[in-house]
């Protein structure tokens, strides 16, 4: 949304404009949001693991994912053990349009994305995809996540090599075949796209603003769902961009 910052600035404004009907606590501290109007989001659930994975290497590996607002995607993956860094940014468009203001127009080809660097000896590419489809976003929503609508909020995977593309494509086909979701998976696989780091004020946003209304309602539940559904992969203290820079 072009006015996303405004809708996040006030709790009453957020509740009224985003049409929240119920905010219910579920087992393990997770939250379920029920919104008035539009298709209800798929609830977080642990989907089946990949049948085949990217081969582990001694060196770190990277992947780039888009699943709505990059605040929450980054915030969730920062709590995954084995993740070395998670950086908010843009992918899908050109360097000239890789800014927040231009991306928010929905006309640049960019999606709000996150680059995740990880240690494959601790967590694999396939495990991160499983977490992505399980708790980080709703892969059945088309050009939308929660209250945010537009191409910049699409569900997408940006493979960095042929092996990643093959595993991602096969995994989506697997989840479709197993009926993991009630609605069709809308996640696109977009090859040959460059990741561009976002502005500094977007980095570590969830960690730095835990009580901000939008973060509290839409992003914190992803971390709670990660902790509840993937306890072995969960790490209490997030790996922060600021700490890496320091």
C-alpha positions in Angstrom: 0.0 0.0 0.0 1.2 3.5 -0.7 0.0 4.6 2.7 1.4 1.7 4.6 3.5 3.8 6.9 0.4 5.9 7.8 -1.7 2.8 8.6 1.1 1.5 10.8 1.4 4.7 12.8 -1.7 4.4 15.0 -3.2 1.4 16.8 -6.8 2.6 16.4 -6.2 3.6 12.8 -4.6 0.2 12.0 -7.5 -1.7 13.6 -10.1 0.4 11.9 -8.5 0.6 8.4 -7.3 -3.0 8.3 -10.7 -4.4 9.4 -9.6 -6.6 12.3 -12.5 -8.4 13.8 -10.8 -10.8 16.2 -7.4 -11.2 17.7 -7.4 -14.6 19.4 -4.6 -16.3 21.4 -4.0 -19.9 20.4 -1.9 -22.7 22.0 1.7 -21.8 22.4 1.2 -18.1 22.3 0.4 -17.8 18.6 -2.2 -15.4 17.3 -5.0 -16.0 14.8 -6.2 -12.9 12.9 -9.7 -12.8 11.5 -10.3 -10.0 9.1 -13.5 -8.6 7.7 -13.6 -8.7 4.0 -11.4 -10.6 1.5 -10.2 -14.2 1.7 -9.1 -15.4 5.1 -5.4 -16.1 5.4 -4.2 -19.7 5.7 -3.3 -20.4 9.3 0.3 -21.3 10.1 0.9 -25.0 10.0 4.0 -27.2 9.6 3.9 -28.4 6.0 5.8 -31.5 4.9 9.6 -31.2 4.3 11.2 -31.3 0.9 11.8 -34.7 -0.7 15.2 -33.6 -2.0 17.4 -30.8 -1.0 20.3 -28.6 -2.1 23.6 -30.3 -1.3 25.4 -29.1 1.8 28.7 -27.3 1.4 31.5 -26.2 3.8 30.9 -22.6 2.9 27.7 -20.6 3.7 24.9 -20.5 1.1 22.3 -17.8 0.4 18.7 -17.7 -0.8 16.3 -14.8 -1.6 12.6 -15.0 -0.7 9.6 -12.6 -0.9 6.5 -13.1 1.2 4.9 -9.7 1.8 6.3 -7.0 4.0 10.0 -7.6 4.4 9.9 -6.6 8.1 8.2 -9.8 9.1 10.1 -12.1 6.7 13.4 -10.8 8.0 12.2 -10.9 11.6 11.1 -14.6 11.4 14.3 -15.8 9.7 16.5 -13.9 12.1 15.2 -16.4 14.7 16.2 -19.5 12.8 19.2 -21.4 14.1 21.9 -21.7 11.4 20.9 -18.4 9.7 24.0 -16.1 9.6 22.2 -13.0 8.3 18.8 -11.9 7.0 18.8 -8.6 5.1 15.7 -6.7 3.9 15.8 -5.5 0.3 14.3 -5.6 -3.1 14.3 -8.2 -5.9 12.7 -8.5 -9.3 13.4 -5.1 -10.8 16.4 -2.9 -11.7 19.0 -1.1 -9.6 17.5 2.3 -10.5 14.2 1.5 -8.9 15.5 -0.4 -5.8 14.2 2.1 -3.3 11.3 1.9 -0.9 9.4 4.8 -2.4 9.6 3.5 -5.9 9.0 -0.1 -5.0 5.8 0.9 -3.2 4.2 2.1 -6.4 4.0 -1.6 -7.5 5.2 -0.6 -11.0 8.9 -1.5 -10.7 8.9 -5.3 -10.9 10.4 -5.4 -7.4 9.1 -7.4 -4.5 10.0 -6.6 -0.9 12.5 -9.5 -0.4 15.0 -10.8 2.1 18.4 -12.3 1.4 19.2 -15.1 3.9 22.8 -16.3 4.4 22.9 -19.6 6.2 25.3 -22.4 7.4 24.2 -25.5 5.5 25.8 -27.7 8.2 23.1 -26.4 10.6 20.1 -25.7 8.4 19.5 -26.5 4.8 17.9 -24.7 1.8 15.0 -27.1 1.9 14.4 -26.5 5.6 14.3 -22.8 5.1 11.8 -23.3 2.3 9.7 -25.4 4.7 9.7 -22.7 7.3 8.9 -20.1 4.6 5.8 -22.0 3.5 4.8 -22.9 7.0 4.9 -19.8 9.1 6.5 -16.9 7.3 3.7 -16.0 4.9 0.6 -17.3 3.2 1.7 -18.7 -0.2 -1.9 -18.8 -1.5 -2.5 -15.1 -1.5 -2.0 -13.4 -4.9 0.0 -10.1 -4.8 -1.0 -9.6 -1.2 -0.1 -10.5 2.4 -2.5 -9.5 5.1 -3.4 -5.8 4.7 -0.7 -5.2 2.1 -1.7 -5.4 -1.5 0.3 -5.0 -4.7 2.9 -6.8 -6.9 5.5 -5.8 -4.4 4.0 -8.0 -1.8 3.9 -11.2 -4.0 5.1 -14.6 -2.8 8.2 -15.4 -4.7 11.5 -17.4 -4.7 14.5 -16.0 -6.4 16.9 -18.9 -7.1 20.6 -18.2 -7.2 21.5 -21.3 -9.2 19.9 -24.2 -11.1 20.0 -26.5 -8.1 18.0 -24.0 -6.0 15.5 -23.6 -8.8 15.0 -27.3 -9.2 14.5 -27.9 -5.5 12.0 -24.9 -5.2 10.1 -26.0 -8.3 9.8 -29.6 -7.1 8.8 -28.5 -3.6 5.9 -26.4 -4.8 4.8 -29.3 -7.0 5.1 -31.6 -4.0 3.0 -29.3 -1.8 0.4 -28.9 -4.5 0.2 -32.7 -5.0 -0.1 -33.3 -1.3 -2.9 -30.8 -0.9 -0.9 -28.9 1.8 -3.1 -25.8 1.3 -6.8 -25.3 0.7 -6.2 -22.8 -2.1 -3.7 -22.9 -5.0 -0.1 -21.9 -4.2 0.6 -18.6 -5.9 4.4 -18.5 -5.2 6.4 -17.6 -8.4 10.0 -18.7 -9.1 11.9 -15.8 -10.7 15.3 -16.6 -12.0 18.2 -14.2 -12.9 17.1 -11.4 -10.5 19.5 -9.3 -8.4 18.9 -8.6 -4.8 19.3 -5.0 -3.6 19.7 -4.1 0.0 17.0 -1.9 1.5 17.4 1.4 3.4 19.0 1.2 6.9 15.8 2.2 8.7 14.1 -1.0 7.4 16.7 -3.4 8.8 15.9 -5.2 12.1 12.6 -3.4 12.1 10.6 -6.0 14.0 13.3 -6.3 16.7 13.6 -2.5 17.1 9.8 -1.8 17.1 8.1 -4.8 18.9 5.2 -2.7 20.1 4.5 -0.9 16.9 0.8 -1.8 16.0 1.5 -3.3 12.6 4.4 -5.3 13.9 2.5 -6.5 17.0 -0.5 -7.6 15.0 1.0 -8.9 11.7 4.7 -9.7 12.2 5.2 -10.9 15.8 2.7 -13.9 15.3 5.1 -15.3 12.6 7.9 -15.5 15.2 5.5 -17.1 17.7 4.4 -19.6 15.1 8.1 -20.4 14.3 8.8 -21.0 18.0 5.7 -23.2 18.3 5.9 -25.3 15.1 9.7 -25.4 14.7 11.1 -25.5 18.3 14.3 -27.3 17.2 15.1 -24.7 14.6 14.1 -21.7 16.8 16.7 -19.4 18.4 15.7 -17.0 21.1 18.0 -14.1 20.2 17.8 -13.0 16.6 20.8 -12.5 14.4 20.7 -8.8 13.6 22.0 -6.7 10.8 23.2 -4.1 13.3 25.2 -6.6 15.2 26.9 -7.8 12.0 27.7 -4.2 11.0 29.1 -3.5 14.4 
